[in-house]
Amino acid sequence: MKTAPTISIGICGLGTVGQGVWKHIERARPELEARLGAQLVLARASVQNLKKKRDVTLKPEQLTTDPLSIATDPSIQIVCELIGGTTIARQVTLAALKLGKTVISANKALLCAHGPEVFSTARKHGGRFFFEASVAGGIPIIKALREGLVANRFRRIYGILNGTCNYILTRMEREGLAYPVILKEAKELGYAEADESLDVEGWDTAHKASVLAYLAHGTWVSTRQMVVEGITQLTQPDLTFARENGYAIKLLAVIERDLERDVLSVGVYPALLPITKAIANVNEVYNGISVSGDIVGETTYIGRGAGQDPTASAVIGDIIDAASQLVRGGTYLPTAPATKLALTPPAALRSRHYLRLDVKDQPGVLAKIANCTAKAGVSIASLVQRPSEKPEAASLLLTTHECSEAQIRLTVARLARHSCVLGKPLLLRIADF
Ligand code: HSE
């Protein structure tokens, strides 16, 4: 009788996600092995601290503090890189790929910074690289873009790619809590990055946007080439204004390709999104992505974007794809051929805007504000005045008609210098998709 082949798996980084992968493979093992026709061996895992208490039990000889020893272990075929960051994670990934191994990664920061190197190393040495868990947690958006929607050219991909920020914004809006309180909970729930500024300053979303832009268009866009803004300046009055005017504020990644002029733009920023849009109703830790293809039209994907279980689900999906290829042969359809699309300069992007200004509550202030917008050719669409927490001051909440990023930036810079404007103005885009 023929014995079933064995697929040996090493996990570099047995943290929240790594333990989830271990636990759920053990739980689903009979079904997975029956479908694969192969045995899955969870061989070894690397950790920072051997003594730390964990949800999963490993024999002492299965644990190491050296992830490179797993990447280069000849008995291990599939290396899961769940360490994060771009230093040790890069060494582990490249070392395994150079040996022709399969690497499963959840590491969007590594891809964004070193994507071309990772893919070319895999190609050169016959290694395989899978990265479903790098974007949008449990949503199989990588598969959707590289397989299901392969016939399309993508005019716009936009959505919520950071579960932590969406969780914070949802709870701020519903419960009126301040963001640091909710961030603490998001960390306890295993949603936030080890360095939470990656979440709240928009960098994690930017890394994921870079991965999606590459998959959809074959061009790597670095974070230096994007507008990247986070959610730390948002306050209750902004969320209330948005709700009262038919919008939700969401931290969006927006990837747009002008198919006629063949230029690309990638940006990350909190925006007022009409509540009639499905993405505006994606709340808590959920991510939501709208993909508009020239053949398929708009498709929308919603699911939990962070946390142990959804991310483990994506990693295990990749492990099973990889194991199936190892058992039966074959490879994934390669990603889009590399291109170097021209990028729209951020200053040329056009949008309507929302502005919040704290101003001195005095005669003539509105005239001065209107003078600043007029000088930059920016037209005010609406204006409301609300009480400010500052003494003898008022909050002005403005919306503008469509203008360029350059015009609105000039306006904000002039306003910020004005003695009647107190503190830094807040500028948000209105996403009229
Ligand atoms: N910190 C990330 C998030 C985890 O909140 O979405 C998934 O990448």
Residues whose N, C-alpha, C, O or C-beta is under 5 A from the ligand:
A	BS01	HSE	S134 L161 N162 G163 T164 Y191 A192 E193 D199 G305 A306
